[in-house]
Amino acid sequence: MRIRTLAGLLAIPAMGVFFAGCSGTTISNPHAAPRITVQPANQSVTTGQSASFSVTATGTAPLSYQWQKHGSAISGATSTTYTTPPTTSVDNGAQFDVVVSNSLGSVTSAAATLTVTAASPVKIATTSLPNGQVQVAYSATLQATGGTTPYTWSVASGSLPAGLSLGSTSGTISGTPTTAGQASFTIQLADSAGNKASAGFSIDITSATQGGAPFGHIIIVVEENTDYASVVGSSSAPYLNSLINQYGLATQYYANTHPSIGNYFMLTTGQILTNDDGQTPQSFPVSSDNVVRELLAAGKTWKGYAEDLPSVGYTGDSIGNYAVRHFPLAYLTDVQNDATQKQNLVPFTQFASDLSSSKLPNYSFVTPNLCNDAHDCSFSTADTWLHNNIDPLIKSPLFMKDGLLIIVFDESGGDNTHGGGRVVCALISGAVSKKAFQSTTLYQHQNTLRLTLEGLGVKTLPGSASSAPAMWEFFNITPP
């Protein structure tokens, strides 16, 4: 019978090694001091950029880290990585290391060198920006070079076109322009190191057009028998004066004659034709060249909106508050002798429905009744009518896109200067009007006729409109 020795029965630990039986198997001690397996690497950056250092170490957990710069501990730098603040030229050649510790000891990494080179000057690389168009989405991104990213963009002076904005981080100018004209401004670029650059730009916003025409919709509203001085600045006309203060006013605008009818014919045929207010479409049919003829020849649409007109297509005499002498389109043989064109003579009640359904024609001639045009009632009554009936037009998207509204008086109340006296002519375009513009140029009704046709792209101008000075000074637009 074999007897086991005591040594074979006992396992005796010695010097961190266990001896088991006769085999002599060894097991390593699991407790170890820190050892760095991946040293921090040298880093190169440009002035203003940050640098990041990292280390990989093994050893008994938990391990602690303390980064040092030139052998001095960096406050708060106690993780496996360290990112410097934005660098300056002083940091060039700086030495960074890290001390890794645990309960069994510590080890210091090799030093990593930081190289800092001067950044090229920050510069706005974009030299010009594209132009835009009213109510058409716009986007352009500014480009930069040099300096230290990220960049910050801002408008230092001037202003962007209405409806556009600048992204401060992207440098993108975007939006939908709402007003025509040229906007000049200065863009400033700042990099993360505080270096700055600036450059001047301009953007031209043009109006939306139809077939090359400056306007897609022109509306003329004719008021009655009131002197210029009785309207401009008058407390009885707060609404019309609010439009004058925002848009355009011809301060030297004069009617052509007395009484009314000759002025209405000048607005539509470029001739006075008659001064007999008693004439009707039946007694005085007009075959001269006229606004309707030229609109149709150019492929444009039109309507005459007369308040209190008895029925669609009516070409009869005055009735009630409807005065036919204030509705010149009814006299034109181009209308009277064409059943289709007669349907474009409509009661003013259709104006609101045509506006709401975006069916306004290219050319609209609007005649309020004898009270609401200030012929028989006070101008405060006419002003209230304008506010109630014309303000919705001005605020409509259709008008804001490509509309022109002309509010003009047929003749003065007691002035004969230049034939019909000084009257108000206000020109309103949400897209292209020069803000609060006042002209001192002499204008009359033939000038307005030229504007209404040329504004729609019509080339042939009836009567004296063909030689009348143009009225484009009121608008931020290239004359046709």
Residue pairs with C-beta under 8 A, 6 or more apart in sequence:
8 21
8 22
11 18
11 19
11 20
11 21
12 19
13 19
16 29
17 26
17 27
18 25
18 26
18 27
30 60
31 60
31 104
32 58
32 59
32 60
32 104
33 59
33 60
33 102
33 104
33 105
33 106
33 107
34 57
34 58
34 59
34 63
34 100
34 101
34 102
34 104
34 105
34 106
34 107
35 57
35 58
35 59
35 107
36 55
36 56
36 57
36 100
36 107
36 109
37 56
37 57
37 58
38 54
38 55
38 56
39 55
39 109
39 110
39 112
40 53
40 54
40 55
40 96
40 97
40 98
40 109
40 110
40 111
40 112
41 53
41 54
41 112
42 112
42 113
42 114
42 115
43 51
43 52
43 53
43 112
43 113
43 114
43 115
44 114
44 115
44 116
44 117
45 51
45 87
45 114
45 115
45 116
45 117
46 116
46 117
46 118
46 119
46 148
47 87
47 88
47 89
47 116
47 117
47 118
47 119
47 148
47 193
48 86
48 87
48 88
48 119
48 147
48 148
48 191
48 192
48 193
48 194
48 195
49 86
49 87
49 119
49 148
49 192
50 83
50 84
50 85
50 86
50 87
51 83
51 84
51 87
51 114
52 81
52 82
52 83
52 84
53 67
53 81
53 82
53 83
53 96
53 98
53 112
54 80
54 81
54 82
55 65
55 80
55 81
55 98
55 100
55 109
56 80
57 63
57 80
57 100
57 107
59 100
59 102
59 104
60 102
60 103
60 104
61 102
62 102
63 100
63 101
63 102
64 78
64 100
64 101
64 102
65 77
65 78
65 79
65 80
65 98
65 99
65 100
65 101
66 73
66 74
66 77
66 78
66 98
66 99
66 101
67 73
67 74
67 77
67 78
67 82
67 96
67 97
67 98
68 74
68 96
68 97
68 98
68 99
69 94
69 95
69 96
70 94
70 95
71 95
71 97
74 82
82 96
82 98
84 91
84 114
86 148
86 192
86 193
87 114
87 116
88 116
89 116
89 118
91 114
91 116
92 114
92 115
92 116
92 117
93 113
93 114
93 115
94 113
94 114
95 111
95 112
95 113
95 114
96 111
96 112
96 113
96 114
97 108
97 109
97 110
97 111
97 112
98 108
98 109
99 106
99 107
99 108
99 109
100 106
100 107
100 108
100 109
101 107
119 146
119 147
119 148
119 191
119 193
119 195
120 145
120 146
120 147
121 146
121 147
121 195
121 197
122 144
122 145
122 146
122 147
122 148
122 151
122 189
122 190
122 191
122 195
122 196
122 197
123 144
123 145
123 146
123 147
123 189
123 197
124 142
124 143
124 144
124 187
124 189
124 197
124 198
124 199
125 143
125 144
125 145
126 142
126 143
126 199
126 201
127 199
128 201
129 140
129 173
129 201
129 202
129 203
130 138
130 140
130 203
131 203
131 204
131 205
131 206
132 138
132 161
132 164
132 177
132 203
132 204
132 205
132 206
133 177
133 205
133 206
133 207
133 208
134 177
134 178
134 179
134 180
134 205
134 206
134 207
134 208
134 401
134 402
134 431
134 432
135 176
135 177
135 178
135 208
135 400
135 401
135 431
136 176
136 177
136 208
137 174
137 175
137 176
138 161
138 163
138 164
138 173
138 174
138 175
138 176
138 177
139 172
139 173
139 174
140 172
140 173
140 174
141 170
141 171
141 172
141 173
142 153
142 171
142 172
142 173
142 187
142 189
143 171
144 151
144 171
144 189
144 197
146 191
147 189
147 191
147 192
147 193
147 195
147 197
148 191
148 192
148 193
148 195
149 191
149 192
150 169
150 191
150 192
151 169
151 171
151 189
151 190
151 191
151 192
152 168
152 169
152 189
152 190
152 191
153 166
153 167
153 168
153 169
153 170
153 171
153 187
153 188
153 189
154 166
154 168
154 187
154 188
154 190
155 166
155 185
155 186
155 187
155 188
156 185
156 186
156 187
156 188
156 198
157 185
157 186
158 183
158 184
158 185
158 186
159 183
159 185
160 166
160 173
160 183
160 185
160 203
161 177
161 179
161 181
161 183
161 203
161 205
162 177
162 178
162 179
163 175
163 176
163 177
163 178
163 179
164 173
164 174
164 175
164 176
164 177
164 203
165 173
165 174
165 175
166 172
166 173
166 187
167 173
167 174
171 189
173 203
177 205
178 400
178 430
178 431
179 205
179 430
179 431
179 432
180 205
180 206
180 207
180 431
180 432
180 475
180 476
180 477
181 204
181 205
181 432
181 434
181 476
182 202
182 203
182 204
182 205
182 476
183 202
183 203
183 205
184 200
184 201
184 202
185 200
185 201
185 202
186 198
186 199
186 200
186 201
187 198
187 199
187 200
187 201
188 196
188 197
188 198
189 196
189 197
189 198
189 199
190 196
206 477
206 478
207 214
207 215
207 402
207 429
207 431
207 432
207 477
208 216
208 401
208 402
208 431
209 215
209 216
209 402
210 216
210 362
210 402
210 456
210 457
211 457
212 457
212 480
213 455
213 456
213 457
213 480
214 404
214 432
214 454
214 455
214 457
214 475
214 477
214 480
215 402
215 403
215 404
215 429
215 455
215 456
216 362
216 401
216 402
216 403
216 456
217 360
217 361
217 362
217 364
217 398
217 399
217 402
217 403
217 404
218 362
218 363
218 364
218 403
218 404
218 405
218 406
218 452
218 455
218 456
219 360
219 364
219 366
219 393
219 399
219 403
219 404
219 405
219 406
220 267
220 364
220 365
220 366
220 405
220 406
220 408
220 448
220 452
221 366
221 368
221 386
221 390
221 405
221 406
221 407
221 408
222 264
222 267
222 326
222 365
222 366
222 367
222 373
222 408
222 409
222 410
223 368
223 373
223 374
223 382
223 407
223 408
223 409
223 410
223 424
224 260
224 326
224 370
224 373
224 374
224 375
224 409
224 410
224 411
225 260
225 374
225 375
225 409
225 410
225 411
225 412
225 413
226 374
226 379
226 409
226 412
226 413
226 423
226 424
227 412
227 413
227 414
227 415
227 421
227 422
227 423
228 251
228 253
228 412
228 421
228 422
228 423
228 424
229 422
230 379
230 413
231 237
231 240
231 241
231 379
231 409
231 424
232 241
232 244
232 249
232 424
233 241
234 241
234 379
236 378
236 379
236 380
236 383
237 379
237 380
237 382
237 383
238 383
239 383
239 384
239 386
239 387
239 391
240 383
240 386
240 407
240 424
240 426
243 394
243 407
243 426
243 428
244 424
244 426
245 436
246 428
246 433
246 435
246 436
247 426
247 427
247 428
247 429
247 433
247 435
247 436
247 437
248 426
248 427
248 428
248 433
248 434
248 437
248 438
248 439
248 474
248 475
249 424
249 425
249 426
249 427
249 437
249 438
249 439
250 425
250 426
250 427
250 439
250 441
250 443
250 471
250 474
251 438
251 439
251 440
252 422
252 439
252 440
252 441
252 442
252 443
253 408
253 422
253 423
253 424
253 425
253 442
253 443
253 444
254 417
254 418
254 419
254 420
254 421
254 422
254 423
254 442
254 443
254 444
255 263
255 409
255 410
255 411
255 412
255 418
255 419
255 420
255 421
255 423
255 444
255 445
256 262
256 263
256 266
256 272
256 418
256 419
256 420
256 444
256 445
256 446
257 263
257 266
257 272
257 275
257 411
257 419
257 420
258 275
258 411
258 416
258 419
258 420
258 421
259 275
259 277
259 411
260 277
260 325
260 326
260 410
260 411
261 274
261 275
261 276
261 277
261 279
261 325
261 328
262 272
262 273
262 274
262 275
263 272
263 410
263 411
263 420
263 445
264 325
264 326
264 327
264 328
264 410
265 271
265 272
265 273
265 274
265 286
265 328
265 331
266 272
266 444
266 445
266 446
266 449
266 463
266 464
267 328
267 408
267 410
267 445
267 448
267 449
268 290
268 291
268 292
268 328
268 329
268 332
268 365
268 449
268 462
269 286
269 288
269 289
269 290
269 291
269 328
269 449
269 462
269 463
270 289
270 446
270 449
270 461
270 462
270 463
270 464
270 465
270 466
270 468
271 288
271 462
271 463
271 464
273 284
273 286
273 288
274 284
276 284
277 325
278 325
279 325
279 331
280 316
280 317
280 318
280 324
281 315
281 316
281 324
281 330
281 331
281 336
282 315
282 316
282 317
284 331
285 331
285 332
285 333
285 336
286 328
286 331
286 332
286 333
287 332
287 333
288 462
288 463
289 460
289 462
289 463
290 332
290 334
290 462
291 302
291 329
291 363
291 365
291 449
291 452
291 453
291 462
292 302
292 329
292 332
292 334
292 335
292 341
293 332
293 334
293 462
294 453
294 458
294 460
294 461
294 462
295 301
295 302
295 362
295 363
295 453
295 456
295 458
296 302
296 334
296 341
297 458
297 460
298 456
298 457
298 458
298 459
298 460
300 361
300 362
300 363
300 456
300 457
300 458
301 361
301 362
301 363
302 329
302 344
302 361
302 362
302 363
302 364
302 365
303 344
303 345
303 346
303 350
303 354
303 360
303 361
303 363
303 364
303 365
304 327
304 329
304 330
304 344
304 345
304 346
304 364
304 365
304 367
305 346
305 347
305 348
305 350
305 351
305 364
305 365
305 366
305 367
306 322
306 326
306 327
306 330
306 345
306 346
306 347
306 348
306 366
306 367
307 321
307 322
307 347
307 348
307 367
307 368
307 369
307 372
308 319
308 320
308 321
308 322
308 347
308 348
308 369
309 322
309 327
309 345
309 346
309 347
309 348
310 316
310 319
310 322
310 347
311 347
312 343
312 345
312 346
312 347
313 339
313 342
313 343
313 345
314 330
314 345
315 330
315 335
315 336
315 342
315 345
316 324
317 324
318 324
318 325
320 369
321 369
321 370
321 371
321 376
322 369
322 370
323 367
323 369
323 370
323 375
324 330
326 367
326 370
326 373
326 375
326 410
327 345
327 365
327 367
328 365
329 335
329 344
329 345
329 365
330 336
330 345
334 341
335 341
335 342
335 344
335 345
336 342
344 361
348 366
348 367
348 368
348 389
351 360
351 364
351 366
351 389
352 389
352 392
353 359
354 360
354 361
355 392
355 393
355 396
355 398
358 398
360 398
362 456
363 452
363 456
367 373
368 382
368 385
370 376
370 377
371 377
371 381
372 381
372 382
372 385
373 382
374 381
374 382
386 407
390 405
390 407
393 399
393 403
393 405
394 405
394 428
394 430
396 403
399 405
399 430
400 430
400 431
401 431
402 431
403 429
403 430
403 431
404 427
404 428
404 429
404 451
404 455
405 427
405 428
405 429
406 425
406 426
406 427
406 428
406 448
406 451
406 452
407 424
407 425
407 426
407 428
408 423
408 424
408 425
408 426
408 445
408 448
409 423
409 424
409 425
410 420
410 423
411 420
411 421
411 423
412 420
412 421
412 422
412 423
413 421
414 421
415 421
415 422
418 442
418 444
419 444
420 444
425 443
425 448
427 433
427 451
427 471
427 474
427 475
429 475
432 475
432 476
432 477
433 474
433 475
433 476
434 473
434 474
434 475
434 476
437 473
437 474
439 471
439 473
439 474
441 469
441 473
443 469
443 471
444 468
446 463
446 464
446 465
446 468
447 465
447 468
447 469
447 470
447 471
448 471
449 461
449 462
449 463
449 465
449 468
450 461
450 465
450 466
450 468
450 470
450 471
451 470
451 471
453 460
453 461
453 465
454 461
454 470
454 480
455 480
457 480
460 466
461 468
470 479
472 479
